[in-house]
Amino acid sequence: MTSKSSSHPHLWDVIVVGAGPAGATAARTAAEMGCRTLLLERAVLPRYKTCGGGLVGASVAALPAGFRIPSRDHINQISISCHSRGIRTLSQRDPVVTMVYRDEFDAALTRSATEAGAELRERVQVKSVATNGETAVVTTNGGQQLRARSVVGADGSTSRIACYVGVRCEQVDLALEAEVPVASDETAAWKGRVLLDWGPIPGSYGWVFPKGNHLTIGVISARGHPHATRAYMNEFLASHHLSNIENARTSGHLTRCRLPDSPLSRGRVLVAGDAAGLLDPMFREGISFALRSGALAGHTAAAIATANDGQLVRETTDSYARQINDILGTEMLESRKVLTLFKKHPRLVHTGLTRVPAISNKLFDYAAGRATIPELLDNTTTQIALALASRP
């Protein structure tokens, strides 16, 4: 495409807010399409990001060609427990999940965006966004006003851009996490293996993810149970003899899943990734949703940058919403069915995953990217279980 802003040095084709997986991908995509693209990040990269850091197959498939993943481990074993008991380890020969630190991963994605031609500005916090005819205006914390023909909000679960668009969520969860340094013998014990633990709060679970000489340990449950979630975290750490975490980095954050009819745009402003509430409701996996929605947002923003009238902008953003809903929205809908079953019958889920090979193999298929969530549920056994779970 030909940039319509090339003759207007103070007008960008696309401004992307947030340099996480969704934002960096959107910026790279728009820049590759010839757009004069600005990527804004409130921190300085690389910066710490609370995240399990597991790249499932869908995430790896969404990465740009030639991208070198800054991997810390490759997972081919999944241990599953229920309230830290009844642990069973499932294995496959080939790795199905790649572990990364988000600071390294996000920085690498951002380098791909700048190599494609996007300009990065760090230490810029966006205070507001507004539309003005054929442009959108982004106001920063320093009072500067930046103008663009399209804006992509990828500024996380507390997004200011999402507030402007009017994103609404039906599921909000609280995650607590610790990055714990471990000795070499402990590192060897966890190499190539993750742990998932079904927790005591309905819909909750914990995890242990290895990353070289550190373990990422966390729990997540529905918001509204902070004390119970904290107690679960403490019990989970103690059950793995990791209560002494003076040297650990601890954090907490909220994850949000959108309502199915929640808006994804307003005028020339789009949202993607966590800002759009795009997240797997069951496992709260968001990186693959961020990468895929970021690519779609980058394409859409590039198209909006060439749109001269409101009708064409609406048609373009409507197309974006249809693609998000048809692909990611369908996955979220099916994942919510699994979450409903899990909340009502956690031990049934545990038994199915650990004792029924046809079901445990599907977990590996999902992790490896060999099957989407809707494809996982397309079998008689799962449909019967979901039907039973739906009964009063």
N, C-alpha and C positions, 0 to 999 in steps of 0.2 A: 504494500500500500504506500501511497505518497502522503507524507506528513503534511497536515494542513496548518501546523503550527510553526513550520520552519521559517516562515517570514515574520513570525511574531515571537521574538526571543523571550518574552515574559509569559507566554502561553504554552503550557505543556499539552501534549496529546493525552497522556495518561499519567496520573499521580496515583501511586500505590502507597497505602499507609500500613506499615508493619512488615518487617523482614523475616517473618517465620516461613514455614514451608509454603503456605498459601500465597503470601505476599511476594516472596522471592520468585515463585513460579509464575505468578501473574505478571510481574515486572519483566522477567526473562521472555515470556511469551509475547507480550506487547512489543518489547524491543526488537525481537526477532521478526516481527511483522512490519518493522519500519517506523514504529511510533517513537516520538521523542518522549522518553519515559523517565519519571522521577520516582525513586523509592525512598520513603522516609522511615527512619527507625529511631525510636526514642532513646535507645541505649547505644553503647559502642560494641560492635561485634569483634570477637565472639563474646556473647553474654550468657550467663547461666539461665536455663529455662527448666522449670519443674516439669518433668515428663519421664515416663517409663523408658522411652527411647527405643521401642521395639518396632522395627520395620517389617511388616508383614509383606507377603508377596505382592499385594495390590499396590503398596507403596513403592516397592522396587520397580515394578512395571511402569509406574507413572514418572519415574525419573528421566531426565533428558539423556539422550544418547551420549555415551562416553563419560557419564558422570561417575566419579570415583567416590564410593561411599567410605567415609571415615569410620570403618567398622571397629568395634571393640570385642565382639564375639559373634559366633554363628551357632544358632540353636538347632539341635536335632532331637532334644529330649524335653518333654513336658511332664513335670511332676504335678499331681493334683491331690489336694487334701480338702477335708471338710472340717472346719474349726480346728485346723492344725492336727487332725487325726485322720487315720485311714489313708495315708499317703500311698500313691501308686505312681510309678514312673512309666511313661509311654515313650517309645523311641522310634525313630525312622533313620534310615541310613543317611539321607541327604538333609542338609540344613533347611529349615523352613522360615526362620526369623533371623534378621540381622540386628545386632544391638549397636546403638550409637549414643554418644552424648549429644544432646540437642545444641549445645553451643557450637560444637564442631560441625554438626550436620547443617545447621542454619547458616553458618558462615560460608560453608562450601556451596550451598544453594545460592547465596547472595553473590558469591564470586561468579557463578554461572550467569546471573542476571547482569552484572556489570560487564562481563566479557561479551555479552550480547549487545551491549550499548546503553543499558540503563544507568542513570546517575544515582549514586547513593549519597544520602545526607543523613548522618548520625546525630544523636543528641537533639532530635527534633520531635517534640511532643505535639500532637495535633489536639487543639482545643475544640474545634467545631468545623463543620462543613455546611455549605449552602449552595443552592443552584441559582444561577442568574442567567436566564435565557439559554444561550448556546454554550455556556461555560459553567463549571462548578468552582467554588472558591473554598480553599482549605486555609483555615487560620491556625497558626502555630502558637506555642506558648510564649514566643517572643513578640507576638503581635503581627508577624509577617503574614501577608495574604498571598497565597499561591493559587494561580488560576490554571485550570485544565479543561479539556473537552470531555474528559471522563475521569472518574475516581473509583478506585477499588479499595474498600475497607477490609483489611486483613489484620486488624489490630487486636486480635485475641478475644477471649470470652468476656472481657469488660470493655468492649469496643464502643468508642464514641460514635463511630460511623454507623454501627448497628442501631444505636439509639435514634440517629437521624432517619435511618431507613424504616425503623419500627419493627425490628426483629422481636418475635415473641417465642418463648420457650415453654415446653411442657415438662421437661425433666431437668432438674438442677442437682448436681451431686457435689459432695465435698471430698476432695482427695488430700490425704496426708502422705508425705514422702520423705525418705531419708537416703542420702548417698553415704554409704558406710564403707570406710577403708577396711580391708581384711588382709589377714596374713596369707602367705603364699600357699600353705596347705589348704586353707579355706577357698582360695582362688581356684585351685585345682579341682576341689570337690564340686564347684559350681560350674566349671567350664563346660559350655555347650548345653547347659540345662537351665530352664526357668521353672519357677513354682507358681502355681495358681491355687489359692486357698479360698474356699467358699466361707464367707464370714457369718457371724451371728445375727447381723441386722439384715432384714429382707432385702435382697438385691445387692448385697455388699460382697466384695471379695478383696483379697490381698495378693500381693505378688512379690517375688524376688527375681530380679533380672541381673545377670552378671555382666560386668563391664571391666574386664581385666582385673586390676587390683582393688576394685570397688564393687559393691552390690547396691543396686537401686531397690529399695524396699518401700512398699507403700500399701495403703488400703484406701478403698473408696466406698461411699454409701450415699444414700439420698440426703440432701441438705435437710437440716432440721433435727439431726441426731448428733450434734457436735461432741457431747460428752461420751456417748456410746462409741462413736467413731474413734475418739482418742483412746478410749479404753481398749478397743479392738487393736489399734496400732501398738499399744504397749504390750498387750498379750502376744501379739504376733511376733514382735521383736524378741520377747522373752522366750517364746517357744523355739526360736532358732538361735538362742544364746547370743543375742545381739543387743541386749538392753543397755550395755555400756557404750554409748554413742557420742562421747564428748567431742570426738574429732569428726563427727558426721555433719553434713550440711542438711538441715531440715527445712521443710517448707510446706505450705498448704495452698490450695487453689480450688476454684469452682469450675466444673465443666457444665456445659449447657447443651441440650438437644432441642432443636426448634420444633414448633408446632408445624404440622404438615402444610398448613396454608399460610405460614408466616412469610412476609414479603422478603424478597432477595434484592430489591432495587428500589430506588426512588429517583426518578428523572435520570440524570447521567451518573448516578452514584450506585455502585454495586457492593455487595458484601460476599465474602468467601471464607472458607475454613471455619475456625472457631467463632469468628465474628458473625457468621451466618447461622451458628448453632448446628453445624454439620458434624455429626459424631455418631459412632456406633453406640446405641443405647445400652447394649449388654456389656461389652468389654470396654466401652468408652475409648475405643481406638479412634484417634482423630487425624493421624498423619496422612493416611491414604486419602481421607476425605479432603484434607487441606490441599494436597498435591493435585488431586483431580479437579476440585472446584477452582483452584488457583489457575490451572491451565484454561478452563472454560471461561473464567473471569477475564483473563488476559486477552483471549480471542474476542470476547464480547466488548471489552473496553476499547480495543483497537477498532472494532466496527463502529462503535458509538462515536469515536473520534472523527470519523468521516461523515457522520450523519448531520444533515443540515436542517432537518425539521423534526418536530416533536413526535410526529407519527412514526417516523423511521426509528427514532430512539425507542419508542414503546414497543415496536415490533421486535427490535433487537433484544431488549431486556426481557420481553415475554419468551423469546426463544431460549434465553439463558435459564429462566425459571423452569421451562419445560424440560430442558436437559438435566438440570439438577434434580428435579422431582422424579423424572423417569429413571434415572440411574441411582443417584445417592439416596433420594427419598424412598425409593423402593427398598433399598438395602436397610435403611433405618426402620421402615415399617416391619420388615420381616425380623430384624434383630429385636424389636420390641416384643414380638411374640415369644422369642426365646427368653427375654427378661421376665415376662409374665409367668412363664413356666418355672423359671429359676426362683422367683420370689415365692411362689406357692409350694414348690416341691424341690428344694435344693438337693435333698438326698437322692431324689429320682434322677436329677441331672448328673449328680456325682456318680451314681451307679452306672448310668448309661455311658458316660464318658470313660469310666475306668474299667467296665466289665463287658461292654458290648463293642466288639471291634468295628462293626459297621458305623457306629457313632463316633468312636475315638478317631477312626481314620478320617472322618469328615472334619474334625477339629484340625488335623494336620493339613487337609486340603484347603481349608479356609486360611490357615496361617501361611501356607506356601503360595497362595494366590491361584490355586488350581480350581477353586470354586468360589462363587460369590455367596453371600448369605442367603438370598432367595434359592439358589441352587442347592444349598445344604438342606433346606427345609422341604425340598421336593422329593419326599419319600414317604412311604406308608407309615413306618415306625414313628417318625417325628410328628406326622400329622395326627396320629392317634394320641400321642403324648400331649400335644397342644390342645386337642379337643378335651381331654380329661382335665387339663389345667384350667380350661375356660369354664368348667362347671362351677356353680355356686358352692 
